[in-house]
């Protein structure tokens, strides 16, 4: 791909300045020694403390407040960024080779590419690896876009990326932005490592040249001190990462120690030809993570199975896993409908045991008592979201082990028992009872007693069978109580959610189980299944070195979920057990994970879905976003879902770059029903591709297309279009079927929702606003010039190509009697003080020439109009209307939208 494309797609630095960022010399000293590891320096960090973030009020929220990070370990750091030659020496044999000069930093690689390199160097020198994963996913260019089951192991002595705290500690002692490769002196290109090294610098190019990946997930800071800080436990629903140090494209004024990213989202699969990395080495003892609620933890819960794995098993992404974090006592959950998995923990004073997710996946019921323990227990239901909102309590004396049921009447109820203690003594067992209570609209109804006996293992749909297991495997068969499994000790009984009436349970290595399995085994080392009359029909062994606990059927399918307990008795993993073939899938790992419940939507994906008479391939149709892809893919993918959803309503389709996304408030346009399909990172061809192949073919009421005229992005032709569309199955599938022209695609949005793991961030950001991204005001700030504006002298072919592409599109829309409005969005008025027309160039004289050509085109084509809100910087958009140097805030977007709406009202 061309350099220019990468510049435009992934911009990682915001306009900000700080005294830290313009220091001309070292601001602190640390003790450094030569290392026996080639190319590494040993950093004597024990006892050192460094400041992360800043208290600057103009800094971004995730850069504030300043936080102290203290070290009680030493580590090694690469003197230089990993070079292209070093990278290729290890990775070419692995299928990834970079085309670049040997001595320049290795760039245009994802975070995952960098950690794979670190692993390879560890293995090549006989060390264990710091990163583990179950499967690697690569794009068409060989870049790693996802590592399924990815986990960082800080306890390993191995090569890795430096933590943000380590990077800042070393950077602060070698900070010399005035002597770095920046936009003022770099000619907008990479330079060989250490070419600007001076005698006071032990580490080269930590500021400028190539920006650098660090190890941490992006999280928040807190005004506190954290020892051995390793970042956030995960990247949240967007899977955000951190990049540091600025590059040859950034002005010295804009490069700061505290900056962590840019206005565009940086994820593990993001790459750019100005972002590289350097290595660190060494274990981090007592590593600590900081959650977004500001709580510091010495352990974390790590998702191991991906959304794609869940879909491959259940044909849908709509799956949720809830469980108890025994360390905190809180309810935790994972929503697999989001492609970037995050463990959400609902923190309050309640002690959570035996959670179960409701049949619709919206609620979770839980109790405060434990199976096998005779005690008073409270029962609660709350929304299954990050805050656990709408908590309600069942006002009865005691209620334990909740289980959801949907009755034949369609009513949803929760079955519970009054006491979940040992059922070994019959009199004690029958002194307790089993009840059910309706639950609707977030409220409990009136409880109803079902029968005596605490049958908390489940009740069959026809009420003919109820089971329980807490010392004995008891069953209530057609109104009669009985004991199964020869009266041997059993627990964790769970009745299947289908109509098979099978019961899953654990035993204590008893005679009956050993004889059936044909082997001796210990307590909980096998899952056992009995049929509707108590006969053993299946048994499955736990992995070597583990035993099972807390086994439960999954909400549908022939699957169970359970915890794995290691030899020390710690519940370290939650696994999915396929009872059809006996295979196990590791879902989550942590220190103490209890009482898992896995909900799978009964709504199937496109494997069983048809639109009219059309049948679709489930792995291709509607798959506009694939797990591991970056934010531009997800943003446009979710907007494709909105387009199909509103296909019979859209009259005004807005396409273009992130300036369109931020700058046009679709639901405030009065002249027609509008949809904003703008997205970050763009070439004009991508915008017109969407308009031509989807808008024209499927928006039945379409009368106007609004497109951004981003002349500074016209150095690209189809590079971003290729990156976006050629790596995503849905667009390829549509193209292979002529974009379903003349086909009735009613309800196709349901397929898109089922097969794409959209995050809640995307849904919340775009759903209600019809694609507009709301941003609060900051200011225009420094007029960043992110590309050498002289490209307009050497790349006139691309400028001409874009002009011809626009002309061809406009004429075709005119033939179809569809209006086109080209919007030139306002940028920082201070670009008038530079030689650049906008953030990415071109020279002002070149821009003016092409603006005149576009205006002339509008004069020749009756259905084409131009709305020039930039006016070569002579506009009336104030600082209060700006998000940054080239994007509008809320007030600016509303201002521009009102003007656009006035123009739209004048069109035929």
GURONU-905758 format. One line per 4 residues: number of its first residue (from 1); their letters; for each residue x, y, z of C-alpha. Coordinates in steps of 0.02 Angstrom, whole numbers, plus 50000, padded with zeros to 5 digits. Layout:
<atoms>
NUM = a = X,Y,Z; ...
</atoms>
This chain:
<atoms>
1 = xxxx = 50000,50000,50000; 50052,50178,49973; 50127,50279,50113; 49996,50414,50087
5 = xxxx = 49852,50296,50118; 49922,50244,50286; 49950,50423,50336; 49769,50462,50305
9 = xxxx = 49691,50309,50380; 49783,50298,50544; 49828,50463,50626; 49883,50433,50804
13 = xxxx = 49922,50603,50873; 49813,50745,50932; 49855,50929,50930; 49915,50975,51103
17 = xxxx = 50066,51055,51182; 50148,51049,51352; 50312,51098,51426; 50354,50913,51441
21 = xxxx = 50340,50896,51254; 50467,51029,51205; 50607,50989,51325; 50774,51004,51240
25 = xxxx = 50872,50894,51358; 50862,50751,51481; 50735,50784,51618; 50785,50643,51736
29 = xxxx = 50924,50516,51756; 50913,50330,51784; 51051,50203,51808; 51083,50103,51650
33 = xxxx = 51200,49957,51620; 51254,49861,51466; 51153,49702,51446; 51209,49529,51392
37 = xxxx = 51055,49525,51279; 51100,49592,51107; 51043,49770,51077; 50971,49789,51252
41 = xxxx = 51011,49902,51399; 50979,49852,51580; 50872,49983,51667; 50898,49993,51855
45 = xxxx = 50720,50040,51901; 50700,49974,52079; 50639,50117,52188; 50606,50233,52042
49 = xxxx = 50440,50324,52022; 50377,50405,51863; 50226,50512,51819; 50103,50446,51692
53 = xxxx = 49977,50561,51611; 49958,50746,51648; 49851,50872,51739; 49842,50985,51587
57 = xxxx = 49659,51034,51568; 49671,51029,51377; 49732,50849,51377; 49614,50709,51330
61 = xxxx = 49512,50622,51465; 49613,50462,51455; 49774,50562,51484; 49713,50640,51647
65 = xxxx = 49746,50649,51793; 49930,50623,51823; 49967,50457,51910; 50125,50391,51992
69 = xxxx = 50197,50223,51942; 50325,50147,52058; 50448,50008,52013; 50516,49870,52124
73 = xxxx = 50598,49775,51982; 50731,49804,51849; 50705,49770,51665; 50792,49780,51497
77 = xxxx = 50748,49897,51353; 50802,49901,51172; 50923,50042,51132; 50838,50062,50964
81 = xxxx = 50673,50026,50886; 50670,49855,50803; 50737,49881,50628; 50667,49815,50467
85 = xxxx = 50815,49697,50448; 50793,49627,50624; 50609,49601,50596; 50630,49513,50430
89 = xxxx = 50770,49402,50496; 50649,49321,50618; 50480,49340,50534; 50509,49305,50349
93 = xxxx = 50507,49118,50384; 50342,49145,50474; 50262,49222,50319; 50279,49406,50363
97 = xxxx = 50411,49507,50272; 50421,49697,50266; 50478,49794,50114; 50586,49933,50185
101 = xxxx = 50766,49988,50209; 50862,49876,50326; 50913,50009,50451; 50749,50102,50473
105 = xxxx = 50622,50053,50606; 50505,49910,50562; 50336,49993,50538; 50167,49962,50457
109 = xxxx = 50138,49819,50579; 50000,49782,50701; 50019,49763,50888; 49996,49577,50861
113 = xxxx = 50138,49574,50734; 50250,49655,50864; 50209,49530,51001; 50232,49385,50880
117 = xxxx = 50406,49453,50845; 50439,49463,51032; 50386,49283,51053; 50497,49228,50909
121 = xxxx = 50649,49313,50984; 50612,49233,51153; 50602,49060,51074; 50758,49089,50968
125 = xxxx = 50858,49125,51127; 50785,48984,51232; 50663,49083,51339; 50480,49051,51372
129 = xxxx = 50360,49171,51286; 50274,49319,51369; 50119,49303,51259; 50005,49154,51235
133 = xxxx = 49862,49127,51114; 49763,48986,51036; 49750,49043,50855; 49820,49182,50745
137 = xxxx = 49719,49269,50609; 49806,49356,50464; 49744,49473,50328; 49781,49460,50143
141 = xxxx = 49948,49549,50166; 50007,49432,50303; 49978,49553,50447; 49910,49477,50606
145 = xxxx = 49739,49553,50644; 49688,49444,50790; 49762,49324,50916; 49620,49220,50984
149 = xxxx = 49638,49179,51168; 49773,49312,51184; 49850,49336,51356; 50004,49426,51420
153 = xxxx = 50102,49334,51556; 50198,49464,51659; 50278,49329,51766; 50381,49264,51620
157 = xxxx = 50563,49312,51593; 50544,49346,51408; 50549,49475,51270; 50396,49585,51261
161 = xxxx = 50342,49762,51227; 50381,49889,51363; 50240,49943,51477; 50187,50124,51465
165 = xxxx = 50268,50157,51634; 50433,50078,51578; 50429,50176,51416; 50403,50342,51505
169 = xxxx = 50539,50305,51634; 50665,50277,51495; 50596,50414,51382; 50604,50545,51517
173 = xxxx = 50790,50514,51538; 50818,50526,51349; 50693,50660,51301; 50756,50779,51169
177 = xxxx = 50618,50825,51047; 50720,50965,50970; 50848,50835,50917; 50722,50709,50853
181 = xxxx = 50658,50670,50680; 50498,50772,50670; 50399,50855,50531; 50515,51004,50539
185 = xxxx = 50668,50907,50479; 50620,50731,50423; 50559,50765,50245; 50408,50661,50303
189 = xxxx = 50500,50496,50298; 50581,50369,50414; 50767,50380,50449; 50892,50247,50502
193 = xxxx = 50889,50214,50690; 51013,50312,50796; 51056,50428,50652; 51021,50574,50768
197 = xxxx = 51097,50497,50925; 51201,50611,51035; 51323,50576,51177; 51193,50610,51311
201 = xxxx = 51070,50485,51239; 51077,50304,51290; 50917,50259,51198; 50889,50317,51020
205 = xxxx = 50735,50393,50937; 50619,50379,51086; 50544,50543,51027; 50509,50557,50841
209 = xxxx = 50556,50450,50691; 50434,50305,50722; 50294,50308,50849; 50299,50154,50960
213 = xxxx = 50179,50021,51020; 50186,49986,51206; 50119,49834,51295; 49969,49904,51388
217 = xxxx = 49785,49907,51349; 49719,50085,51356; 49634,50125,51521; 49605,50271,51636
221 = xxxx = 49721,50351,51762; 49687,50397,51943; 49773,50517,52063; 49865,50382,52159
225 = xxxx = 50024,50278,52160; 50026,50106,52080; 50170,49984,52100; 50225,49882,51949
229 = xxxx = 50086,49952,51840; 50045,49856,51680; 49893,49954,51618; 49710,49908,51606
233 = xxxx = 49654,49725,51617; 49581,49738,51441; 49547,49867,51307; 49361,49886,51341
237 = xxxx = 49231,49854,51209; 49340,49939,51076; 49499,49846,51122; 49603,50006,51127
241 = xxxx = 49792,50006,51133; 49925,50138,51169; 50056,50214,51055; 50192,50331,51116
245 = xxxx = 50327,50450,51062; 50272,50543,50906; 50344,50515,50733; 50426,50600,50586
249 = xxxx = 50253,50664,50536; 50222,50761,50697; 50283,50934,50740; 50399,50946,50890
253 = xxxx = 50268,51056,50973; 50140,50917,50971; 50249,50776,51039; 50228,50749,51227
257 = xxxx = 50276,50617,51352; 50098,50597,51410; 50010,50574,51243; 49939,50399,51221
261 = xxxx = 49851,50398,51052; 49748,50509,50939; 49574,50563,50889; 49559,50399,50794
265 = xxxx = 49541,50237,50890; 49699,50131,50902; 49669,49944,50917; 49779,49790,50911
269 = xxxx = 49749,49772,50723; 49786,49953,50678; 49943,49984,50576; 50030,50131,50496
273 = xxxx = 50197,50157,50412; 50252,50277,50548; 50218,50160,50696; 50347,50032,50752
277 = xxxx = 50407,49964,50918; 50555,49927,51029; 50576,49776,51141; 50585,49757,51328
281 = xxxx = 50638,49603,51425; 50603,49536,51598; 50470,49475,51717; 50361,49597,51813
285 = xxxx = 50335,49529,51989; 50172,49574,52074; 50104,49657,51916; 49953,49768,51948
289 = xxxx = 49814,49820,51832; 49695,49967,51852; 49514,49944,51803; 49413,50087,51732
293 = xxxx = 49327,50108,51900; 49495,50155,51973; 49518,49993,52070; 49691,49917,52068
297 = xxxx = 49702,49728,52056; 49846,49605,52067; 49750,49482,51959; 49633,49492,51811
301 = xxxx = 49505,49390,51719; 49557,49355,51539; 49437,49301,51400; 49512,49156,51303
305 = xxxx = 49378,49111,51176; 49332,49240,51046; 49165,49295,50979; 49207,49201,50819
309 = xxxx = 49228,49040,50917; 49058,49061,50997; 48978,49091,50827; 49063,48938,50753
313 = xxxx = 48984,48833,50890; 48813,48913,50905; 48787,49003,50737; 48764,49169,50826
317 = xxxx = 48866,49302,50914; 48724,49331,51036; 48797,49244,51186; 48834,49299,51364
321 = xxxx = 48936,49218,51502; 48907,49269,51683; 49001,49207,51836; 49057,49251,52011
325 = xxxx = 49230,49325,52038; 49268,49242,52203; 49409,49364,52240; 49290,49512,52241
329 = xxxx = 49124,49425,52272; 49053,49519,52123; 48956,49467,51971; 49059,49471,51810
333 = xxxx = 49005,49443,51632; 49063,49441,51450; 48953,49490,51304; 49011,49395,51149
337 = xxxx = 48908,49503,51033; 49051,49628,51045; 49203,49584,50939; 49324,49657,51067
341 = xxxx = 49290,49559,51225; 49293,49644,51393; 49255,49572,51565; 49128,49682,51651
345 = xxxx = 49116,49671,51840; 48963,49737,51932; 49026,49800,52098; 48914,49826,52249
349 = xxxx = 48893,49759,52426; 48792,49605,52376; 48869,49433,52385; 48832,49349,52218
353 = xxxx = 48811,49161,52200; 48732,49047,52069; 48690,49178,51937; 48577,49128,51792
357 = xxxx = 48540,49232,51638; 48360,49257,51585; 48291,49173,51426; 48299,49339,51332
361 = xxxx = 48477,49377,51390; 48427,49543,51469; 48427,49500,51654; 48526,49398,51777
365 = xxxx = 48454,49318,51934; 48567,49270,52080; 48561,49229,52264; 48669,49261,52417
369 = xxxx = 48670,49081,52479; 48772,48931,52424; 48720,48758,52368; 48754,48632,52506
373 = xxxx = 48749,48763,52644; 48592,48780,52751; 48572,48967,52777; 48456,49112,52741
377 = xxxx = 48474,49173,52562; 48410,49324,52467; 48363,49321,52283; 48390,49467,52164
381 = xxxx = 48368,49509,51981; 48459,49649,51891; 48490,49707,51714; 48640,49620,51637
385 = xxxx = 48738,49776,51593; 48896,49862,51654; 48808,49947,51799; 48689,49806,51845
389 = xxxx = 48547,49930,51843; 48367,49905,51903; 48411,49790,52047; 48256,49711,52126
393 = xxxx = 48242,49593,52275; 48115,49455,52301; 48035,49496,52467; 48023,49323,52546
397 = xxxx = 48105,49250,52700; 48232,49146,52604; 48261,49106,52420; 48410,49015,52342
401 = xxxx = 48475,48945,52176; 48365,49039,52049; 48323,48956,51883; 48224,49037,51743
405 = xxxx = 48079,48949,51655; 47961,48999,51516; 47791,48919,51544; 47678,48853,51408
409 = xxxx = 47574,49010,51434; 47724,49113,51381; 47750,49186,51556; 47927,49196,51622
413 = xxxx = 47954,49134,51799; 48099,49101,51917; 48105,48938,52013; 48192,48943,52183
417 = xxxx = 48206,48844,52344; 48188,48901,52523; 48347,48813,52579; 48492,48742,52477
421 = xxxx = 48576,48644,52616; 48622,48460,52617; 48481,48347,52556; 48553,48190,52635
425 = xxxx = 48431,48187,52780; 48258,48163,52707; 48165,48255,52844; 48276,48408,52828
429 = xxxx = 48262,48401,52639; 48072,48396,52642; 48061,48536,52770; 48120,48651,52629
433 = xxxx = 48014,48682,52475; 48020,48731,52291; 47932,48887,52228; 47913,48990,52071
437 = xxxx = 47880,49175,52050; 47831,49270,51892; 47950,49404,51829; 47893,49532,51701
441 = xxxx = 47934,49714,51661; 48074,49714,51788; 47962,49662,51933; 47921,49506,52031
445 = xxxx = 47744,49439,52039; 47666,49334,52175; 47766,49178,52227; 47681,49008,52211
449 = xxxx = 47733,48850,52302; 47761,48703,52186; 47801,48560,52307; 47897,48510,52463
453 = xxxx = 48080,48472,52445; 48219,48586,52384; 48233,48538,52199; 48354,48672,52141
457 = xxxx = 48429,48576,51995; 48288,48619,51877; 48110,48569,51827; 48063,48494,51660
461 = xxxx = 47947,48587,51542; 47804,48465,51576; 47832,48475,51765; 47854,48285,51771
465 = xxxx = 48036,48290,51828; 48132,48394,51955; 48309,48361,52016; 48430,48417,52149
469 = xxxx = 48605,48372,52204; 48687,48422,52366; 48758,48263,52444; 48630,48152,52353
473 = xxxx = 48560,48151,52176; 48374,48165,52212; 48233,48170,52086; 48047,48203,52091
477 = xxxx = 47971,48093,51955; 47785,48116,51918; 47755,48178,52095; 47859,48045,52184
481 = xxxx = 48025,48078,52270; 48169,47958,52238; 48357,47946,52256; 48462,47908,52101
485 = xxxx = 48642,47853,52076; 48634,47717,52209; 48628,47842,52349; 48810,47890,52322
489 = xxxx = 48871,48066,52351; 48836,48190,52210; 48819,48376,52184; 48798,48515,52053
493 = xxxx = 48644,48435,51976; 48579,48527,51824; 48429,48476,51717; 48450,48499,51530
497 = xxxx = 48364,48652,51453; 48300,48549,51308; 48165,48415,51322; 48284,48269,51343
501 = xxxx = 48264,48267,51533; 48448,48227,51556; 48533,48276,51718; 48713,48333,51726
505 = xxxx = 48805,48313,51892; 48971,48282,51979; 49017,48144,52099; 49156,48098,52219
509 = xxxx = 49236,47956,52122; 49104,47833,52182; 49085,47651,52136; 48942,47676,52011
513 = xxxx = 49036,47807,51914; 49199,47710,51912; 49115,47553,51849; 49025,47649,51711
517 = xxxx = 49183,47743,51658; 49292,47589,51670; 49428,47688,51761; 49465,47749,51935
521 = xxxx = 49453,47937,51960; 49448,48065,52100; 49321,48191,52163; 49240,48293,52024
525 = xxxx = 49362,48226,51894; 49220,48176,51778; 49057,48250,51719; 48914,48125,51725
529 = xxxx = 48746,48124,51638; 48592,48020,51680; 48434,48001,51578; 48254,48037,51631
533 = xxxx = 48247,47884,51744; 48419,47902,51823; 48523,47784,51716; 48700,47839,51674
537 = xxxx = 48715,47879,51489; 48877,47979,51476; 49035,48028,51568; 49176,48145,51519
541 = xxxx = 49346,48167,51601; 49420,48333,51655; 49588,48382,51577; 49741,48309,51661
545 = xxxx = 49784,48401,51821; 49609,48475,51840; 49439,48429,51910; 49268,48503,51872
549 = xxxx = 49158,48611,51981; 48999,48714,51961; 48938,48620,51808; 48781,48685,51719
553 = xxxx = 48693,48654,51554; 48705,48793,51427; 48540,48878,51386; 48525,48780,51223
557 = xxxx = 48621,48648,51127; 48713,48494,51187; 48840,48594,51289; 48884,48620,51471
561 = xxxx = 48987,48752,51558; 49095,48719,51711; 49244,48783,51808; 49410,48692,51809
565 = xxxx = 49496,48673,51978; 49684,48647,51983; 49784,48537,52102; 49786,48677,52231
569 = xxxx = 49597,48691,52230; 49593,48858,52137; 49452,48883,52010; 49564,48954,51875
573 = xxxx = 49465,48925,51715; 49289,48917,51646; 49266,48793,51504; 49132,48750,51379
577 = xxxx = 49105,48562,51363; 49037,48492,51201; 48941,48337,51255; 48926,48279,51075
581 = xxxx = 49112,48252,51045; 49185,48277,51219; 49291,48427,51168; 49325,48574,51284
585 = xxxx = 49342,48758,51242; 49427,48869,51370; 49319,49025,51393; 49401,49124,51533
589 = xxxx = 49546,49114,51653; 49577,49200,51819; 49618,49165,52000; 49448,49109,52068
593 = xxxx = 49301,49098,51947; 49140,49019,52013; 48963,48977,51961; 48965,49006,51772
597 = xxxx = 48807,49021,51669; 48810,49034,51479; 48663,49104,51382; 48646,49079,51194
601 = xxxx = 48512,49168,51095; 48382,49052,51022; 48374,49167,50870; 48483,49084,50740
605 = xxxx = 48600,49173,50623; 48589,49182,50435; 48623,48995,50424; 48435,48974,50444
609 = xxxx = 48381,49143,50378; 48310,49186,50208; 48248,49347,50134; 48109,49312,50012
613 = xxxx = 48171,49162,49913; 48355,49204,49936; 48466,49094,50044; 48629,49164,50109
617 = xxxx = 48798,49093,50158; 48810,49119,50347; 48997,49157,50344; 48982,49291,50210
621 = xxxx = 48811,49371,50195; 48801,49531,50296; 48972,49507,50375; 49027,49688,50362
625 = xxxx = 49137,49678,50517; 49249,49535,50573; 49318,49513,50747; 49491,49590,50759
629 = xxxx = 49462,49724,50626; 49489,49905,50671; 49368,50047,50707; 49345,50108,50526
633 = xxxx = 49285,49933,50480; 49168,49924,50630; 49100,50101,50606; 49056,50076,50424
637 = xxxx = 48997,49898,50458; 48873,49956,50588; 48815,50095,50473; 48784,49965,50338
641 = xxxx = 48667,49884,50464; 48580,50052,50487; 48566,50072,50299; 48476,49905,50280
645 = xxxx = 48369,49946,50431; 48312,50113,50358; 48315,50061,50175; 48134,50108,50148
649 = xxxx = 48151,50278,50233; 48316,50357,50183; 48298,50507,50067; 48467,50589,50100
653 = xxxx = 48623,50480,50107; 48779,50563,50180; 48945,50479,50138; 49125,50530,50162
657 = xxxx = 49265,50540,50289; 49261,50565,50477; 49225,50748,50439; 49056,50691,50374
661 = xxxx = 49034,50576,50523; 49069,50716,50647; 48996,50860,50548; 48820,50813,50488
665 = xxxx = 48682,50785,50617; 48571,50669,50517; 48420,50674,50631; 48416,50865,50628
669 = xxxx = 48397,50876,50440; 48218,50931,50406; 48216,50918,50217; 48210,50728,50219
673 = xxxx = 48255,50570,50315; 48445,50569,50321; 48576,50438,50362; 48758,50478,50400
677 = xxxx = 48874,50344,50327; 49037,50441,50353; 49181,50350,50436; 49358,50380,50496
681 = xxxx = 49495,50349,50370; 49436,50369,50192; 49467,50390,50010; 49329,50464,49903
685 = xxxx = 49313,50303,49806; 49256,50213,49964; 49118,50341,49989; 49058,50330,49811
689 = xxxx = 49068,50139,49816; 48940,50139,49956; 48830,50267,49870; 48831,50181,49700
693 = xxxx = 48814,50000,49751; 48704,50012,49903; 48621,50182,49907; 48564,50184,49727
697 = xxxx = 48514,50000,49723; 48423,49985,49888; 48367,50153,49958; 48195,50162,49878
701 = xxxx = 48163,50345,49921; 48338,50411,49890; 48337,50586,49816; 48504,50663,49872
705 = xxxx = 48681,50602,49907; 48793,50714,50012; 48980,50678,49994; 49129,50759,50079
709 = xxxx = 49256,50842,49964; 49418,50812,50059; 49548,50880,49939; 49688,50842,50062
713 = xxxx = 49640,50658,50050; 49646,50659,49860; 49824,50595,49866; 49738,50424,49877
717 = xxxx = 49643,50332,49741; 49581,50161,49798; 49706,50111,49932; 49585,50130,50077
721 = xxxx = 49440,50059,49976; 49542,49903,49945; 49591,49890,50128; 49411,49911,50185
725 = xxxx = 49315,49807,50059; 49436,49673,50001; 49464,49605,50177; 49283,49595,50232
729 = xxxx = 49171,49449,50178; 49007,49544,50167; 49063,49666,50033; 49147,49529,49931
733 = xxxx = 48990,49422,49941; 48880,49568,49888; 48993,49608,49741; 48990,49427,49685
737 = xxxx = 48800,49439,49683; 48794,49605,49590; 48752,49694,49752; 48579,49610,49750
741 = xxxx = 48518,49735,49621; 48331,49718,49593; 48317,49595,49739; 48199,49621,49884
745 = xxxx = 48313,49633,50037; 48180,49664,50170; 48239,49622,50346; 48419,49598,50289
749 = xxxx = 48474,49704,50438; 48426,49559,50551; 48555,49452,50464; 48687,49588,50482
753 = xxxx = 48653,49603,50668; 48663,49414,50691; 48829,49389,50602; 48928,49544,50652
757 = xxxx = 49000,49566,50828; 48964,49753,50845; 49019,49831,51009; 48902,49929,51121
761 = xxxx = 49013,50079,51086; 48967,50073,50902; 48784,50042,50940; 48775,50183,51068
765 = xxxx = 48877,50303,50962; 48779,50284,50801; 48613,50198,50834; 48503,50341,50893
769 = xxxx = 48594,50477,50794; 48581,50385,50628; 48768,50382,50607; 48822,50551,50675
773 = xxxx = 48963,50547,50804; 48938,50676,50940; 49094,50764,51006; 49107,50903,51134
777 = xxxx = 49200,51062,51089; 49387,51080,51117; 49468,51204,50995; 49549,51213,50824
781 = xxxx = 49719,51213,50911; 49882,51200,50816; 49861,51181,50627; 49940,51009,50613
785 = xxxx = 50016,50969,50444; 50024,50780,50441; 50091,50760,50264; 50213,50853,50156
789 = xxxx = 50100,50971,50059; 50219,50961,49912; 50139,50795,49866; 50025,50898,49754
793 = xxxx = 50175,50933,49642; 50225,50751,49622; 50056,50664,49634; 49946,50760,49513
797 = xxxx = 49888,50595,49439; 49793,50554,49599; 49716,50727,49605; 49658,50709,49426
801 = xxxx = 49596,50532,49457; 49486,50590,49601; 49418,50735,49499; 49371,50618,49356
805 = xxxx = 49297,50493,49479; 49187,50629,49553; 49136,50692,49381; 49086,50519,49322
809 = xxxx = 48984,50490,49481; 48897,50658,49474; 48846,50634,49292; 48778,50459,49325
813 = xxxx = 48676,50523,49473; 48612,50664,49365; 48555,50535,49238; 48465,50442,49378
817 = xxxx = 48388,50606,49438; 48476,50598,49606; 48548,50758,49676; 48729,50765,49737
821 = xxxx = 48794,50894,49860; 48982,50906,49886; 49029,50978,50056; 49198,51056,50088
825 = xxxx = 49211,51047,50278; 49293,51186,50377; 49467,51155,50444; 49580,51256,50559
829 = xxxx = 49580,51436,50496; 49763,51448,50543; 49808,51341,50393; 49812,51509,50306
833 = xxxx = 49974,51538,50402; 50051,51382,50324; 50085,51325,50148; 49961,51183,50170
837 = xxxx = 49777,51193,50123; 49728,51069,50260; 49786,50936,50380; 49859,50825,50244
841 = xxxx = 49902,50958,50114; 49900,50993,49969; 49983,51159,49929; 49855,51297,49939
845 = xxxx = 49875,51343,49756; 49842,51163,49703; 49688,51151,49813; 49618,51312,49744
849 = xxxx = 49639,51246,49566; 49540,51088,49602; 49407,51181,49700; 49382,51291,49546
853 = xxxx = 49367,51133,49439; 49235,51060,49554; 49139,51224,49556; 49144,51224,49366
857 = xxxx = 49076,51046,49366; 48931,51106,49472; 48898,51238,49341; 48887,51106,49205
861 = xxxx = 48785,50972,49296; 48617,51035,49355; 48595,50909,49497; 48766,50941,49574
865 = xxxx = 48796,51079,49702; 48945,51126,49811; 48934,51189,49990; 49103,51265,50030
869 = xxxx = 49109,51292,50219; 49299,51304,50225; 49321,51450,50104; 49510,51427,50106
873 = xxxx = 49509,51458,50294; 49404,51616,50286; 49254,51538,50374; 49153,51584,50528
877 = xxxx = 49173,51422,50627; 49245,51471,50797; 49352,51373,50920; 49192,51328,51013
881 = xxxx = 49134,51237,50856; 49291,51132,50837; 49342,50963,50904; 49519,50974,50835
885 = xxxx = 49615,51043,50687; 49500,50968,50554; 49341,50904,50638; 49185,50989,50704
889 = xxxx = 49111,50974,50878; 48925,50968,50920; 48895,51154,50898; 48995,51160,50737
893 = xxxx = 48902,51010,50667; 48734,51087,50708; 48789,51250,50625; 48846,51162,50466
897 = xxxx = 48693,51048,50463; 48576,51198,50467; 48664,51272,50315; 48663,51105,50225
901 = xxxx = 48478,51085,50261; 48442,51256,50187; 48533,51206,50027; 48442,51039,50020
905 = xxxx = 48275,51129,50028; 48318,51221,49869; 48352,51063,49768; 48222,50984,49656
</atoms>
